[in-house]
Amino acid sequence: MSKHLSLFRYPGGKRRLIGPIRQKLDPLLRDAPFYIEPFVGGGSVGLSVARGYPDIEIWLNDLDEDVSAFWDVLVHGTEREFLQLLDLIRQEPTIKLFEQLRATPPQDKVERAYYAQFFNHCCFSGCLSSGPLGGYDQTGSCKIGGRFNYIRIIAECIEARKLLKGRSKVFCQDGIELIQEAPSDAVLFIDPPYVKAGQSLYRKYFQPEQHKALAEALRGRTRWVATYD
């Protein structure tokens, strides 16, 4: 695949901005040992960096347990776990399945990873906690499976695993804390939750004081690029 990868659908996703973002990142990355995304989400920028810099170590973090579990299965999962995830993704999305998954908490890391993919692609605006595309009565113009192209999703999962496995780490912690712990020579791409719309888009969103804390965590660092809203 030659196009940019993005494993999740998010309002304001950065896939279409890879070019301008890489223009800022590339001068910092040429001699960097680490690339870190404290708020990875769909990971389009990180996957672009992984493709362009095969020797750099990559750290991906997301505080959302399901999103983090997805990246963990891609990076650290055994072949059996990865194939289990792909088998789950092959299921046809239906309202019955949507309601069943909503009523049943995930039992392990693989199920968490699948829940992240299913609800991201089958919910309104990609928001994991929102209702199904097309509504529960499926009278909307876009039906529940309208954006769940399992063939494409599986192909992109396979490519992402090849790019990341053996050279990456995945975390599920506060992004600001990860920045504070990051090596001083690491390059960071910072894409935090939106300021105004964050509460309506994410299960893990920022309070105003967290945006201030993020600024303080970056103070003194020189190898970072940030996007805001």
C-alpha positions in Angstrom: 0.0 0.0 0.0 1.3 3.4 -0.9 -1.4 5.6 0.8 -1.1 6.8 4.4 -2.5 4.4 7.0 -4.9 5.4 9.7 -6.4 2.5 11.7 -9.2 4.6 13.3 -11.8 7.1 12.0 -11.7 10.3 14.1 -13.1 13.8 13.4 -10.0 15.9 12.7 -7.8 12.8 12.0 -4.3 13.7 10.7 -4.1 11.4 7.7 -4.8 14.3 5.2 -2.2 16.5 7.0 0.7 14.0 6.9 2.7 16.1 4.3 2.7 19.4 6.3 3.3 17.5 9.6 6.2 15.5 8.2 7.8 18.7 6.9 8.0 19.8 10.5 9.0 16.4 11.9 11.6 15.3 9.4 14.4 17.7 10.4 14.0 16.5 13.9 13.9 12.8 13.0 17.0 12.4 10.9 19.3 11.6 13.9 16.7 10.7 16.5 16.7 7.4 18.4 13.1 7.6 19.6 9.8 8.8 18.1 6.9 9.1 20.7 3.2 9.8 20.3 1.6 10.4 23.7 -1.9 10.6 22.1 -1.8 8.1 19.3 -5.4 7.6 18.3 -5.5 6.4 14.7 -1.7 6.5 14.5 -1.5 7.9 10.9 1.5 10.1 11.7 3.3 7.4 13.6 2.8 4.9 10.9 4.1 7.3 8.3 7.2 7.9 10.4 7.6 4.1 10.9 7.6 3.6 7.1 10.0 6.5 6.5 12.5 5.7 9.4 12.9 1.9 9.7 15.6 2.2 12.4 13.9 4.5 14.9 12.3 3.1 18.1 8.6 4.1 18.3 6.5 4.6 21.4 2.7 4.8 21.1 0.4 5.7 23.9 -3.3 6.1 24.4 -5.2 6.5 27.7 -8.3 4.8 26.2 -7.9 1.1 27.3 -9.5 -0.3 24.1 -7.5 1.9 21.7 -4.3 1.0 23.6 -5.2 -2.7 23.5 -5.6 -2.5 19.8 -2.1 -1.1 19.3 -0.8 -3.6 21.9 -2.1 -6.6 19.9 -0.6 -5.2 16.7 2.8 -4.6 18.3 3.2 -7.1 21.1 0.5 -9.7 20.4 1.4 -13.3 19.5 0.6 -14.5 16.1 -2.4 -16.4 17.5 -3.7 -13.2 19.2 -3.3 -11.2 16.0 -5.1 -13.8 13.9 -7.9 -13.9 16.5 -8.3 -10.2 16.1 -8.5 -10.5 12.3 -11.1 -13.2 12.7 -13.3 -11.0 14.9 -12.9 -8.1 12.4 -14.3 -10.4 9.6 -17.7 -10.5 11.4 -20.5 -8.6 9.6 -21.6 -5.6 11.7 -25.3 -5.7 12.6 -27.4 -4.0 15.2 -27.7 -7.3 17.1 -24.0 -7.5 17.3 -23.7 -3.9 18.2 -26.2 -4.4 21.1 -24.5 -7.6 22.2 -21.0 -6.0 22.4 -22.4 -3.0 24.2 -23.9 -5.3 26.8 -20.9 -7.5 27.2 -17.6 -6.1 28.6 -14.5 -7.4 26.7 -12.9 -10.4 28.4 -9.3 -10.0 27.2 -6.9 -7.8 25.3 -7.9 -9.2 21.9 -11.6 -8.4 22.5 -10.7 -4.9 23.7 -8.8 -4.4 20.5 -11.8 -5.6 18.4 -14.2 -3.4 20.4 -12.1 -0.4 19.5 -12.2 -1.2 15.8 -15.9 -2.2 15.7 -17.3 0.8 17.6 -14.9 3.3 15.9 -16.1 2.2 12.5 -19.7 1.5 13.3 -20.5 4.5 15.5 -21.5 8.0 14.5 -18.4 10.2 13.8 -16.1 7.4 14.9 -16.8 8.1 18.6 -16.6 4.9 20.6 -19.4 5.7 23.0 -21.9 7.1 20.5 -24.8 5.3 18.8 -24.7 3.2 15.6 -24.5 4.6 12.1 -28.0 4.7 10.7 -29.6 4.6 14.1 -30.9 1.5 16.0 -33.8 1.4 13.5 -31.3 1.7 10.5 -33.3 4.4 8.8 -30.3 6.7 8.3 -28.6 7.1 5.0 -25.4 5.4 6.2 -26.0 1.9 7.7 -24.1 0.3 10.5 -21.6 -1.5 8.3 -21.3 1.3 5.7 -17.8 2.2 6.9 -16.7 -1.2 8.1 -14.7 -2.4 5.1 -13.1 -5.5 6.8 -10.9 -6.3 3.8 -9.3 -2.8 4.0 -9.1 -2.8 7.8 -7.4 -6.2 7.9 -4.9 -5.3 5.1 -4.0 -2.1 7.0 -3.7 -4.0 10.3 -1.3 -6.5 8.6 0.8 -3.7 7.1 0.9 -1.7 10.4 2.0 -4.8 12.3 4.9 -5.3 9.8 5.9 -1.7 10.3 5.8 -1.7 14.1 6.6 -5.1 15.4 10.0 -5.6 17.0 10.8 -1.9 17.2 7.9 -0.4 19.1 6.4 0.0 22.6 2.8 0.5 23.5 1.6 2.3 26.7 -1.8 3.0 28.3 -1.1 5.9 30.6 -1.6 9.6 31.0 0.1 11.3 27.9 1.5 14.1 30.0 3.2 11.7 32.3 4.7 9.8 29.3 6.1 13.1 28.0 7.7 13.8 31.4 9.3 10.3 31.3 10.4 10.4 27.7 14.1 10.5 26.8 15.5 14.0 26.3 16.6 13.1 22.7 13.2 11.7 21.7 11.1 13.4 19.0 7.5 13.9 20.1 4.4 14.4 18.0 1.7 15.9 20.2 -1.9 15.7 19.1 -3.9 16.1 22.4 -7.7 16.0 22.8 -9.5 19.0 21.3 -10.0 22.0 23.6 -13.7 22.8 23.0 -15.1 19.6 21.4 -13.0 17.1 23.3 -15.8 16.1 25.8 -18.1 15.2 22.9 -15.5 13.3 20.9 -13.5 11.2 23.4 -14.0 9.0 26.3 -10.7 10.3 27.7 -10.7 14.1 27.2 -8.8 17.0 28.7 -9.9 19.4 31.3 -8.5 23.0 30.9 -5.9 22.5 33.5 -4.5 19.5 31.6 -3.8 21.7 28.6 -1.8 23.9 30.8 0.0 20.9 32.3 0.8 19.8 28.8 2.5 23.1 28.0 4.5 22.8 31.2 5.6 19.3 30.3 6.9 20.5 27.0 8.7 23.5 28.4 12.5 23.1 27.9 12.1 20.4 25.2 13.0 21.3 21.6 12.3 18.2 19.6 8.5 18.3 19.3 5.7 19.2 17.0 2.1 19.8 18.3 -1.3 20.2 16.6 -4.2 21.9 18.3 -7.8 21.7 17.3 
